[in-house]
Amino acid sequence: MKVVDWEETEVPKLKEQLITKILSEMEKQGLSQGEVGRLIGMDRKNVNKTLRGTERGVSINQLVRIANGIGLKVDMIIKRKK
């Protein structure tokens, strides 16, 4: 069994794409991190940490929660590697 290096996975790229879309939508709606936090039941500090994307522990679940809370729908396509 091959051990997969974190940086070789698509997860960092997926997180980056989600964060970019969320930040763009927040700007379009004029939402602050505090307002987003109130919408989803998360404090502003945690919203900030999540959207900075610098912490490895940030889950895709947290990002989807934020996206859904500001009116974005996240779809996923899973394909076999070539």
C-alpha positions as CSV (number, residue, x, y, z in Angstrom):
1,M,0.0,0.0,0.0
2,K,1.4,3.4,-1.0
3,V,1.2,6.2,1.6
4,V,-0.2,9.3,-0.1
5,D,1.5,12.6,0.7
6,W,-1.0,15.3,1.7
7,E,0.4,17.7,-0.9
8,E,-0.2,15.2,-3.7
9,T,-3.9,15.0,-3.0
10,E,-6.5,17.2,-4.6
11,V,-7.8,18.3,-1.2
12,P,-5.6,21.5,-0.9
13,K,-6.8,22.5,-4.4
14,L,-10.4,21.9,-3.5
15,K,-10.2,23.9,-0.4
16,E,-8.5,26.8,-2.2
17,Q,-11.3,26.8,-4.9
18,L,-14.0,26.7,-2.2
19,I,-12.4,29.6,-0.3
20,T,-12.0,31.7,-3.5
21,K,-15.7,31.2,-4.3
22,I,-16.9,31.9,-0.8
23,L,-14.8,35.1,-0.5
24,S,-16.1,36.3,-3.9
25,E,-19.7,35.6,-2.9
26,M,-19.2,37.4,0.5
27,E,-17.9,40.4,-1.4
28,K,-20.9,40.4,-3.8
29,Q,-23.3,40.2,-0.9
30,G,-21.3,42.7,1.2
31,L,-21.0,40.2,4.1
32,S,-18.4,40.5,6.8
33,Q,-16.9,37.5,8.5
34,G,-18.9,38.3,11.6
35,E,-22.2,38.3,9.7
36,V,-21.3,35.0,8.1
37,G,-20.5,33.6,11.5
38,R,-24.0,34.7,12.8
39,L,-25.6,33.0,9.8
40,I,-24.0,29.7,10.4
41,G,-23.5,29.7,14.2
42,M,-19.7,30.1,14.1
43,D,-17.8,32.9,15.8
44,R,-16.0,35.4,13.6
45,K,-12.6,34.2,14.7
46,N,-13.2,30.7,13.4
47,V,-14.7,32.0,10.2
48,N,-11.5,34.0,9.7
49,K,-9.2,31.0,10.4
50,T,-11.3,28.8,8.1
51,L,-11.2,31.3,5.2
52,R,-7.5,32.1,5.5
53,G,-7.0,28.5,4.6
54,T,-3.6,28.4,6.3
55,E,-4.6,25.8,8.8
56,R,-4.3,22.2,7.7
57,G,-7.1,21.2,10.1
58,V,-9.7,23.1,8.2
59,S,-12.1,20.6,6.8
60,I,-14.1,20.7,3.6
61,N,-17.1,20.3,5.8
62,Q,-16.5,23.6,7.4
63,L,-16.1,25.3,4.1
64,V,-19.3,23.7,2.7
65,R,-21.1,24.9,5.8
66,I,-20.0,28.5,5.2
67,A,-20.8,28.2,1.5
68,N,-24.3,26.9,2.2
69,G,-24.8,29.5,4.8
70,I,-24.3,32.3,2.3
71,G,-26.5,30.7,-0.3
72,L,-24.0,28.7,-2.4
73,K,-24.6,25.1,-3.3
74,V,-21.6,22.8,-3.5
75,D,-21.7,19.9,-5.9
76,M,-19.0,17.2,-6.2
77,I,-18.0,15.0,-9.1
78,I,-16.0,11.9,-8.5
79,K,-14.2,10.2,-11.4
80,R,-11.7,7.4,-11.6
81,K,-8.1,8.6,-12.1
82,K,-6.6,8.1,-15.5
